[in-house]
Amino acid sequence: MKKSVLLLGALALTVNSFSQEVTTNNENSSYKFQEIAHLDATPVQSQGYTGTCWSFSALSFFESEMIRKGKTDVPQLSEMYVARKAYEGKAEKYVRMDGKTNFSQGGAFHDIPWVFKHHGLVPAEAYEGLNYGMDKHNHREMFSGLEGYMKGILSAVSSQGLTSSWRAGLAAILDAYLGEDPKNFSYKGKEYTPRTFADETGLDMDEYVSLTSFTNHGLNEKCFLAIQDNWAWGSSYNVSLDDLVSATETALKNGYSVAWGADVSEKGFSFRDGLAIVPKDESTISVRGRDNSNFSDAGAEKISNAFLTPVEEKDITPEIRQKGYDNKTTTDDHGMHITGMYKEANGTTYFLVKNSWGTGNYPEGYLYVSANYFKWKTINVYLHKDALSKDLKKKLNF
């Protein structure tokens, strides 16, 4: 069962086994990762059978931000409260756009600032979002109901327009599955509203920025991140691929973790093996089974010696990266949280990534992502503005 755990009783509980100097991705693996940077993070959660990775990863990122800022007794923030409020925002836009915008389980890192500013935040202890008799998140039935309801509402529009009751109908579905909207709640002996609780986190959503890197946008300019889950129409700064990588590395070396949006549908991404790589010869990887719609059960099983013994990887260029984005083989699949950087014995840089698929793999919910995989399949990163180098800030006119 997903537990509402209050964190930081001791930092040793959050640093976990990765604090050792040399680690590996599998007990039978010959990969040897030497620590360069390793940052504190709250315990790994499971998104269950939902498309809410964006909420889990972004809130994990903000929990690490609270730790970095020196806040003690950091709570697990409620992923389901954020998902609920995002559904309300998506529904509003879906109606205004006559159904010509995305209404789905997915979202983006921009959703958390949107919810924070419009509604606030709550701890998971106050809103667990499991009001439907299960001990693990599963939104298949709920979303089917929400989707049908929203399509039905639009099909019922007449010359008289919509009544104001459609919002109450939407709220009733969300109440039934996630629980009633928490207007007031008690936490650690104190009374809060979502607004007052959010204010007490010490987070300022204007301090964060999204970076991406695609050649169809102007360099070092703001752009609209053209992915279907960007329903809030959040913007990103488009930087060079080298700057995207160096910004992530600089942040980690200076104590700032990074939220990471990426495509995880490739053969070289194997959560079970705790590894994401880009082998030169992908034919060495066989695939058994298939991915579910949200990859939330770790997806298809990938079988290859490449996950146990380091292999030569493809050299990823901006052109290769752009081709995947243009031909739709690079898609916005998954949100995760980068909490460290390691160097493999062969000299390759790897990012340590916290996932939201539970702790069933050897690295206990984490995986190591090669710099080449990162270059190839990153959609965007989200980080604190102060984590950027002076040079990049100058390029972006901060």
Secondary structure, DSSP 8 states (H G I E B T S, - for coil): -----B--SSTHHHHGGGGSSEE-SSTT----EEEEEE-------B--BSS-HHHHHHHHHHHHHHHHTT-SS-B-B-HHHHHHHHHHHHHHHHHHTTT-S--SS---TTHHHHHHHHT---BTTT-----SS-SS-B-HHHHHHHHHHHHHHHHT--TT---TTHHHHHHHHHHHHH-S--SSEEETTEEE-HHHHHHHTT--GGGEEEEE--TTS-TTEEEE---TT-TT--EEEE--HHHHHHHHHHHHHTT--EEEEE---STTEETTTTEE--BS-GGG-EEES---TT-TT--SEEE-GGGTS---B----HHHHHHHHHTTSS---EEEEEEEEEEETTS-EEEEEE-SB-S-STTTTEEEEEHHHHHHHEEEEEEEGGGS-HHHHHHTT-
